[in-house]
Amino acid sequence: MNIRISRRAFVRIITFITAAIVTLAALFYANYSENLQHKRAQEYTYLQSVEDLYTYLNSINSTLTKGVYCSSPQMLNTLASMLWRDAGFAKNSLALLPIDYFQLGGTYKFISQVGDYAVSLAKKVSNGESITEEEAQTLQTMREYCTDLIGSIYVLQEIVRQGNIDYNQANEEMSTTNAEDGQFNIGNGFKNFEESLGEFPSLIYDGPFSDHILQKDPLMLKGQAEITREQARDIAAKASGIPASELKDSGDEEGRMPSYCFETADQNVDIGVTKAGGFVTYCTFSAEVGEMAITPEEGIQIAKEYLQSHNITSVETSYYEISNNIMTINFAYTSNNITYYPDLIKVSVAMDDGEIISFHQRGYLANHQERAAQVPSITQEQAAKKLSPLLTVEQVKLAVIPTQGLNEVFCYEFKCTGQNGENILVYINAETGAEEQLLILLIGENGTLTA
């Protein structure tokens, strides 16, 4: 029996089938797109959480190192607060990660106990008790665990950042990687954390203290007469070496340090001069910097000569950083063999030809003042007794550092070496003997940072 289908019916069938296929394809694509977007959003959340976790663990590691070497109840209380805060942030980051996939339960426990343990030690010291050798070793062990954990998180972060595998694949790959391949075994590493935790009781960098130097009204501007824009233009011309006629107005700067601002027509030179007193706040020169051709020592000497040419002599080199072949040197004011860290001047030098790239003295203008003669109330030997016995003193000098309350404190600065070769700066109050600050120096080929 032959079934005949009219041409119109055939066209309708084909149309219906085509429509069905298109509809199914559209639904499939919509579902695929939704899943893809969800996957990307999830991976972005995971990556951001891993990066945050990495940052907080580095902060915890730095604070644990300081905890090993601090010697006063006040400093230990400060460090305990920092550990408690960073541990909380790290746990928040962990909560957004697939803990079961990566066996992160032990890590969560470890981070929690770091904060708890530091607080328990701080309470003990506040009650007049001393930290035992065993407790100090526990802090050291915690730091070693944290260092290993940072290494593992770094590997995980790099694998996910490449974007060519998802978290399930990352978990499988890292759980099967063995140490002989030169990579961390994430799964086993975290499992080891959990198994061993039963032992526990429960920039552009401006040098040390740079975060505090611009947070108050500039002392050098107080009582200074206001100058005109044309007077400021002449000052800018002298400071930059550009004729005043070539410096055009580029607006005013307000805020804590009101200034007249100028620039050249090609915008390659920018300079600011305070309205009160006529002090140069900054001067920058735009330039393309090639490959490094001078040494850091030569760069420092060039910066010193530049300051001397502007009658700035009572300063000493503090720290420096090299970035994109530009060396930024930090100079601190010195008087009577005392270094005043709040009085900061920065000079940037191009490492290809030694040209000056920028000059900034906001820190100096904000903090420099006539200070009364300062003489320590305790001897260097008495101050040294406040140091941790785990530190070896390499160098000592007197220094003034800023406090969180925007005041200043007169200290002995002890540059020390830790038991594991760390470079540590400890500041002991030269009047009371209190431990005021502890910093870790991170010295590399591109400069010195602190943690």
N, C-alpha and C positions, 0 to 999 in steps of 0.2 A: 504494500500500500504506500503510495507516494504522497508525502505531505508537501503541499505547495505553500510557500510563504510569499505573501505579496511584497512588492518592493518597498511599499510604505512601512509594513511591519518589520521588515529586515532593517530598514534604516532606524526605526524606533529601538529595536533590540540593540543594535550597535551603539546607538546614542546612550541608552540606559547603561550598557556595560562600560562604555567610556566614562560616563558620569560617575559610575560606581568606583572605577579604578582611580579616577581623579580625586574623588572624595576620600577614598582609603589612603591614597598617597598624601593628600593634604593632612589628614588626621595623623598619619605616620610621621610626616615631617614636623607637624606641630608638637607631637609627643616627643620626637627626637630632639627638637629645638629646646623644649621645656626641660628635658632631662639633661641636655648639654649645658644649658644655662644654670641649672641646679648644681651640676657637677662642678662647673667653673666657679660658681659662688662658694661652694663647699671647699674647693681646693684653695681659693683665695683666703677664706676664713682660716683654714688650716695653716697655710703659709704665714699669714700674719701672726697667728698664735705662736708658731714655731719661732719666728723672728723676735717677737716680744719675749718669749721664754728665754731665748738666747741672750737678749739684752739684760734681763733681770738676773739670770744666773751669773753673768759676768760681774754685775754689781755685787751680788752676794759673795762671789769668790774674792773680789777685792776687799770687801768688808771683813770677811773671815781672815784674810791675811793680816789686816790691821789689828784684828782681835787677838791674833797670836802675839803681837808685839806691843800692844798697849799696856799701860801699867797703872792707870788710875781709874777709880770708880766712875768719875765723871765721863771719861772717854769711853769706857766700856758701856755705860748707859746710853751714850749717843750712838755707838755702833749697834747696840742691841735694838734700838728703835729703828735704825736703818735696815737691819736684817729682818725685823718683823714686818716692816712696810714692803720691802722687796719680795719677801716670801709670800705675802698676800697677793701681790701682783702676779708673781710667777704661778701661784695656784689658780688664779683666775684664767691665765693663759692655758694652763693644763686642762682646765675644765672644758675648753672648746676643742680639744683634740680627742681622737679615737683611742682612749686609754687602753681598751682591750687589744686593739690591733698591735700597739707598740709596747704592751706590757709596762705601762707607765704607773701602775699602782704604787710600786716601791719608790718611784721618783716623787710622787705626791707626798708620800709619808716622809721622805728625806727632807724635802723643802719645808714641810710643816715643823719638823723637829729641829731644823737649823734655827728658826726663829725662837722656838720655845727654849732651846738649850741656852742660847745667848741671853735671853731674859732671865733665866734661872741663875746664870753666872753673875749677871749684873746685880740681882737682888742679894746674892751672897756677898759680893764685894761691898755693896752699900751697907751691909750689916757689920762691916769691919773684918770680915774673913778674907783669906787670901785664896787665890786660885791654885789648886794643887798641880803638881807636875802631870798627873794623869789627866786632869781636866784640860790643861793646855794641850796635851797630846791629842785629846779628843777633838779640839778645835782644828788642830793641824790635820787630823784624819778626815774631818768633814771637808776641809778645804781641798784635800787630795781627791775625795769623791766628787766634789763639785767640779774640779778641773777635768776629770774624766767625763763627767756628764756633759760639760760644755763641748768637749770634743765630739761626743756622740750626736748631740743636738746640731752641731755645725754640719756634720755629714748629712744628717737628715734634711737640714735646711737647704743644702746645696743640691741634693737630688731632686727635691720637690721644686726648687726654684727653676731648674732646667725645663720643667714643664712637659717632659716627654714620658712621664709615668705618673700614675695616680697613687694615692696613699696606700691602697691595697698592694700594688706592685712594689712600692717602696718598702712596705713591711716585709714582704716575701723576700725581696732582694737582700735587705739588710739583716734579716734573720739568718740567712744562709751564707752571708759573707764571712770568711774566716780571717783571723788576724794576720795570717801569712800574706794575704793580699794587700796588707798595709791599710786596711780600713777598719772602722769600728763595727763591732757586732751589736747593733742596737738592742735587739731582743734579749740576748744573753746578758748584755751590760746592765739593762734595767732589772733583769731578774736577779743579778748579783747584788744590786743595790738593796733590793727588798730582803734578800736572804741575810745580808750582813748588817742591816740597820739595828738588829737586836742589841748590838754592842753599845749603842748610844743611850744616855739617861732618859730620855723620853721619846786744731781744733785748725772759726779759726781759733785754736788753743792759744790762750794768752798767758799761760803760766799759772802757778798756784794763786788762789784767792781772786782770780780775775772776775768771778761772778759778782763780787761785792763792790767793785771799785767805782761803779757808775750809778749807785743807788741812792745818792744823796746830792744835795745842792752843792755846786762847785765852790770849794773854799776860796780858790784864788780869784774868783769873780766878785766876792763880797767887798763892797765899798769902792769898787772900781768905777771910774767915770765912763759914761757911754761915749763912743766915738761915732763919727759920721761914716756913711758908706764910702765916701771918697778917701777918707783916712784908712779905712779897712782895705780898700783897693790897693793903696800904696804898700801897706803891710803885706798883702798877698803877693804883690809883684816882687818884693824883696825876698820873700820866703820861697817863691817858686822859680825865680830867675826869668820870669816872663814880664815884658814891659806892661805897665799898667794900662796902656791904651789897647792892649790885646786881650784884656780880661773883661768879659762882659758879665752883667748881672745874671744870676741863675736862681733868684728867689732868696727867701730868708728861711733860716732854720729856727724853729721854736723849741719848746721843751725846757729841760733843765739848763741848757747851755745855748741861749739865743745867739745866733750868728748871722753875719752877712756871708752869702755864698757867691762864688765866682767860677767861671769856666772860660776856656778858650773857644773860638768859633768852631773848631773841629771837635770839641768836647773831649779832647785828649788829656786835658788838665782840669782838675776840680780842686777847689780850695775853700776852706771855711775860716772865718775870723770872728771871734766873739765880739758882740756889740759892747759888752762891758770889758774895758781894759785892752781890747785889741790883741788878744792872744790867738795864734793859729791853732785851730782844733785838729785839722787834718789837711793833707795835701796829697793828691793821688795823680799819678801819671800813667796813662794807658799805653801799653806797649806789647808787641808780640815777643814772647820770650822763647829763645831757641834752646838747644841742648846745653847742659851744664858745662861750663868751662872754667869756673873758679871754685875753690874749696870753701867749706863753711868758715874756716878761719879767716880767709880773705874777705868773705862776705861780712863777717862781724867787724873787721877792721874798716871796711868801707862805710858801714853804718856808723861806727864811732866817729870817723872823720867828718861825716855829714852832720852829726850832732854838734861836733866841735865848731864847725863852720857857722853854726847858728847859736853859738855861745852856750851850748848845753854840755856841761863838762862833769858835773857831780853825779854821774850815773855809772852803774856797772851792768854788765851783761847778766841777764837772769837765765832765760831759756830761749830756745829757738825751734822753729819748725820749717821744713822745706816741703812745699806743695806746688806741683806744676812748674817746677824749676824756679820758684820764687821763694826766697828765704825771708821769713819774718822773725826778727830778733826783738826780744823784749828786754828793755832796760829799766832798772829800778833805781830810784834816787838813793844816794848814800851820803852819810855825814857822820864824822867821828867814828868810822868803822862800823856803822850800823846800816843795814839795808832796810829801806822802807818800801815794802812790796806794794802798798796801795798807790804809791806815786809812780805809775807805770807809763812808759813811752814805748811805742812800737815803730820800728823801721823795717820796711820790706825792700829787699835787694834782688834784682834780676841776676840769676846765676850764670847767664851766658856772657854778659858784658859788664856786670857790676853797676848798672844804672840803678838809681833810686826809683822804686815803684810807688812807695807811699810812706807817709809819716803821720802818726796819730799820737796825740798827747792828751786825750780826754781824761784818762785816768790820773795823769799828773795834775791837770787843772782842777779836777774834782777833789783831790785829796791833799795836794801839797800845801804846807803851812809852816810857819815858824814854830818849831817845837822846843819845849824846854829841854835842857840837857838831861839825858837819861843815863842813870848808873844802876847796874844790877844790884838788887838787895841780897841775892844769894850768889855764891861763887859758881864757877863752871863745874867744879867737882861736885858740889852739892846738887846741881841740876842733873848731872850725869847719873847720880844715884837713883833718879826717878825713872830711868830708862829700863826697859825690859832686859833681863840678863841674856836674852837670845839675840841681842843686837851688838854689833861691833862698831864702835864709833870711828869714822874715817875723817870727819872734818867738823869743826864747830865755829859758828859765828853768831853775832848778835843781829836780831832782825825785829822789825815791827810788822805785825800781820793784822788784817781786819778781822772783826768778829761778825757773827750773824746779826748782831744788833747794830751794825754799822759803826762800831767804835774801833779802837785800836788797842793792841796788847803788845807789850815789850817782851821778847822771848830770846832764849837761846835756841838757835837752829842747829840740830844735830843731824848731820848726814851720815847714815849708818848702812851697814850691810847685814841682811838677815841671815838666818841659818841656812837658807836655801839659795843664797846669792842675791836676794832681792835688794834693790836700792830703796832705802826708807828715809824719809825726812820726819823728824819728831821735833815739835816745838814745845819747849818747857818755859812756862812763865818765869821771867827773870826776877820777879818780885815775890811771887807766892810759891813757886815750885810746882804749880799745877800743870798737868799735861793738857795743852791747849788744842793741839792739832797733830794728826798723823797722816802722812801722804806716802803713796807708793810711786816712785819715779819709774816710768817706762821709757828706757833709753834705747833708741834705734838709730839707724843710719840717717833718718830724715828728721831727727830732733828728739826732744824730750817731752813727754807728756806725764801727767799725774793722774792717779786714780784714788 
